[in-house]
Amino acid sequence: MTQQESAAQSSSRSSRGRGEAKPPPAPPLTPQEEAAIAFARDNRDAYPKRWRKKDLQFSVVNAEPRDDGNMLVRLTFRPSGNFAGRPGEELILIAPNADVVERTQVHAPRENFPWVLGITALAAVIVAPILIWLVLTADERNINPLYVAGRFLWIQIEEPKVVPAIHYQNPDTDGILTNWEVRPQNPDNVLAMVNTTIINQKAGRAIVVIDEDAAVLLTQDGGSFRPINIVTASKPISTLDNSIRQDRFTGLWRTVNINPGENLSGWLVFEVPRGSSFREFRWSASDSITIRFNN
């Protein structure tokens, strides 16, 4: 045996003895991570319609513990089988007892080469770029960051509408159609109107108390503002100013029972400083939901 052959055999035996390096096994999921996956798997109404009925695979990307004991779990979800594309992503805030505090959709799955693109490319070269863009972004355009789920309720809002005052018509306690006005207590402030829809998608009836503790509007400079009592703040007036008139205005300020599958819509009104820029809307009546504005 030559010296070269001996060295080769020795190297082969040494290599077999060491074995191949293997990555360490993934750590087990925490109870909060398992709760996030279970909630996402069982509650798919937040997804675009094309993904709700599919067999989906869920994975935990990371989990960030918070100072209050909650954990923010970042999940991805994708169709089972051969899927060439970007998975969907969402954030679920889980309490220490594994209850869901809030849920926010980041984006839906996006296929790299949907079958629709092949058909549209054959149909017309000129319109193909437009159709491709529509197909690729259809699911993401259906994601509404202002539509967020809590443990029991879903809340959908619109961006705050800032006005100097509000004029509207509604019947008074005697049923007589009356002109009403709402103005800030501080003349240097303005009113921020948030169109709010409360949705009960669970099995039980929800009793929701809408008062000054129902919500908080946070501004970029750290301000925190609670809704004003629209009942006591509304004062009768003789004529309406059309420049600040709000048609079909319904203020939210009462205790309501919302049955499964039903919703309630109306306006929450906040008194804020002029020039305010808004960061978050926090709902706390019968649930805990945080909605972040895209500023």
C-alpha positions in Angstrom: 0.0 0.0 0.0 1.4 3.3 -0.9 1.7 6.2 1.5 -0.9 8.2 -0.4 -3.5 5.3 -0.3 -2.8 4.9 3.5 -3.4 8.5 4.1 -6.7 8.4 2.1 -8.0 5.4 4.1 -7.0 7.1 7.4 -8.8 10.3 6.3 -11.9 8.3 5.3 -12.0 6.4 8.7 -11.5 9.7 10.5 -14.3 11.4 8.6 -16.7 8.5 9.4 -15.8 8.6 13.0 -16.6 12.3 13.4 -19.9 12.1 11.5 -21.7 15.0 9.8 -22.6 18.2 11.8 -26.4 18.5 12.3 -28.3 21.7 13.3 -29.7 21.6 16.8 -33.4 20.8 17.1 -35.8 23.7 17.3 -36.8 24.6 20.9 -40.4 23.6 21.9 -43.1 26.2 21.5 -44.1 28.1 24.7 -47.8 27.9 25.8 -48.3 31.5 24.4 -46.8 30.6 21.0 -49.1 27.5 20.9 -52.1 29.7 21.8 -51.2 32.1 19.0 -51.1 29.3 16.4 -54.3 27.7 17.7 -56.1 31.1 17.6 -54.9 31.8 14.0 -55.9 28.3 12.8 -59.4 28.6 14.3 -60.1 32.2 13.4 -59.5 32.9 9.7 -62.1 35.6 9.0 -59.3 38.2 9.0 -57.6 36.5 6.0 -58.6 37.3 2.4 -61.3 34.9 1.2 -59.1 32.9 -1.1 -57.0 31.7 1.9 -59.7 31.0 4.5 -60.7 27.5 3.4 -57.2 26.3 2.4 -55.1 23.9 4.4 -52.6 26.3 5.9 -49.3 25.7 7.7 -48.4 28.1 10.6 -45.0 28.8 11.9 -43.7 31.1 14.7 -41.0 33.5 13.4 -40.3 35.1 16.8 -41.9 35.9 20.1 -41.1 39.1 22.0 -42.0 39.3 25.7 -43.4 42.6 26.9 -42.9 44.3 30.3 -46.6 43.7 31.2 -46.2 40.0 30.8 -47.8 39.7 27.4 -46.0 38.2 24.5 -46.1 39.5 20.9 -45.9 36.4 18.6 -45.1 36.9 14.9 -46.6 34.1 12.8 -46.3 33.2 9.1 -49.0 31.1 7.3 -48.8 29.5 3.9 -50.8 26.9 1.9 -49.7 23.3 2.5 -47.9 21.5 -0.4 -45.9 23.2 -3.1 -46.1 26.9 -2.6 -43.6 29.2 -4.3 -44.1 32.6 -2.9 -44.0 34.8 0.2 -46.0 33.4 3.2 -48.6 35.6 5.0 -47.7 37.2 8.2 -49.5 38.4 11.3 -48.9 39.6 14.9 -50.8 38.2 17.8 -50.4 39.6 21.3 -50.9 36.8 23.9 -51.6 37.4 27.7 -49.7 35.3 30.3 -52.7 33.1 30.7 -52.6 32.4 26.9 -55.7 34.6 26.1 -55.5 36.6 22.9 -55.2 40.3 23.6 -55.1 41.6 20.0 -54.4 40.4 16.5 -53.0 42.4 13.5 -52.6 41.3 9.9 -49.3 42.3 8.3 -49.8 40.9 4.8 -51.4 37.9 3.0 -49.5 35.1 1.2 -48.4 36.1 -2.3 -47.6 33.7 -5.0 -44.6 34.3 -7.2 -46.3 32.9 -10.4 -50.1 32.6 -10.0 -51.8 30.6 -12.8 -53.8 33.7 -13.7 -50.7 35.4 -15.0 -50.1 32.8 -17.6 -53.6 33.3 -19.0 -53.5 37.1 -19.0 -50.1 37.1 -20.7 -51.5 35.1 -23.6 -54.6 37.4 -23.8 -52.9 40.7 -24.4 -49.3 41.9 -24.1 -50.4 45.6 -23.7 -52.6 45.1 -20.6 -50.5 42.3 -19.0 -48.5 44.6 -16.7 -51.6 46.1 -15.3 -53.3 42.7 -14.8 -50.1 41.3 -13.2 -50.0 44.1 -10.7 -53.7 43.7 -9.8 -53.3 39.9 -9.3 -50.1 40.2 -7.3 -51.4 42.8 -5.0 -55.1 41.9 -4.7 -54.8 40.1 -1.4 -52.6 42.7 0.2 -55.0 45.5 -0.9 -57.8 43.5 0.9 -55.9 43.7 4.2 -57.3 46.5 6.3 -54.9 47.5 9.1 -57.7 49.3 10.8 -59.7 46.1 11.2 -58.4 44.2 14.2 -59.6 41.2 16.3 -59.6 40.9 20.0 -60.6 37.9 22.1 -64.4 38.5 21.7 -64.9 41.5 19.4 -63.6 42.8 16.1 -63.2 46.6 15.8 -63.0 48.4 12.5 -62.3 52.1 12.4 -61.5 54.9 9.9 -58.7 57.4 10.2 -59.7 60.3 12.5 -61.6 63.1 10.9 -60.6 66.5 12.5 -63.3 69.2 12.6 -63.6 72.5 14.5 -67.2 71.5 15.6 -70.0 69.2 14.7 -73.6 70.2 13.6 -76.1 67.4 13.1 -79.8 66.6 13.2 -81.4 63.9 15.4 -84.7 63.6 17.3 -84.7 64.8 20.9 -86.2 62.8 23.8 -89.7 63.8 22.7 -89.1 62.5 19.1 -88.9 66.0 17.6 -86.2 66.5 14.9 -83.7 68.9 16.4 -80.5 70.7 15.3 -77.6 69.9 17.6 -74.1 71.3 18.0 -70.9 69.8 19.6 -68.0 72.1 20.3 -64.7 71.6 22.2 -64.7 72.8 25.7 -61.3 74.5 25.1 -61.7 76.9 22.1 -58.1 76.2 21.1 -58.8 72.5 20.6 -60.5 70.6 17.8 -62.7 67.5 17.6 -61.4 64.2 16.2 -64.2 62.0 14.9 -63.5 58.2 14.7 -66.0 56.2 12.7 -66.1 52.9 14.7 -67.8 49.6 14.0 -68.0 47.0 16.8 -68.5 43.4 15.5 -69.5 40.3 17.5 -68.3 37.2 15.6 -68.4 34.9 18.6 -71.1 32.6 19.9 -72.3 34.5 22.9 -74.0 37.9 23.3 -71.7 40.8 24.1 -72.6 43.5 26.5 -70.6 46.6 25.6 -70.5 49.8 27.8 -69.5 52.7 25.6 -68.4 55.6 27.8 -65.3 57.6 28.6 -63.5 54.4 29.5 -64.4 52.6 26.3 -61.5 53.9 24.2 -58.3 56.0 24.1 -56.9 58.0 21.2 -53.1 58.4 21.4 -51.2 61.1 19.5 -47.6 61.0 18.2 -46.4 63.4 20.9 -47.6 61.1 23.7 -51.0 62.6 24.3 -53.8 60.4 25.5 -57.5 61.4 25.0 -60.7 59.7 26.0 -64.1 60.1 24.1 -66.3 62.9 25.2 -69.9 62.3 26.3 -71.7 63.0 23.1 -75.1 63.2 24.9 -74.2 65.9 27.4 -71.9 67.7 24.9 -74.7 68.1 22.3 -76.5 71.4 22.6 -79.7 72.4 20.6 -79.2 75.2 18.1 -81.6 77.0 15.7 -79.8 76.5 12.4 -77.1 74.3 11.0 -73.8 75.4 9.5 -73.4 73.3 6.4 -69.6 73.7 6.5 -69.4 71.5 9.7 -72.7 69.6 9.2 -72.4 65.8 9.6 -75.1 63.9 7.8 -76.2 60.6 9.3 -74.3 61.3 12.5 -74.8 58.8 15.3 -72.7 59.2 18.4 -71.7 56.1 20.3 -72.4 56.6 24.0 -74.6 53.9 25.7 -74.7 50.3 26.9 -75.6 47.9 24.1 -76.2 44.2 23.7 -74.6 42.9 20.5 -75.8 39.4 19.5 -73.5 37.0 17.6 -73.1 38.0 14.0 -74.3 41.6 14.6 -72.5 44.9 14.6 -72.9 48.4 15.8 -71.5 51.5 14.0 -71.2 55.1 15.0 -68.9 57.9 15.9 -66.6 58.4 18.9 -65.6 62.0 19.3 -62.3 63.1 21.0 -61.3 66.7 22.0 -57.6 67.1 20.9 -55.1 69.9 20.4 -54.9 71.5 17.0 -52.3 69.9 14.7 -52.4 66.5 16.4 -51.1 63.5 14.6 -52.5 60.2 15.7 -50.6 57.1 16.6 -53.0 54.5 18.1 -56.6 53.8 18.9 -57.2 51.5 21.9 -60.5 49.9 22.6 -61.2 48.5 26.1 -65.0 48.0 26.4 -65.6 44.2 26.9 -62.3 43.5 25.1 -58.8 44.8 24.6 -57.8 45.9 21.1 -55.1 48.2 19.8 -55.2 49.6 16.2 -52.2 51.5 14.9 -52.5 54.2 12.3 -50.3 54.3 9.2 -48.5 57.7 9.6 
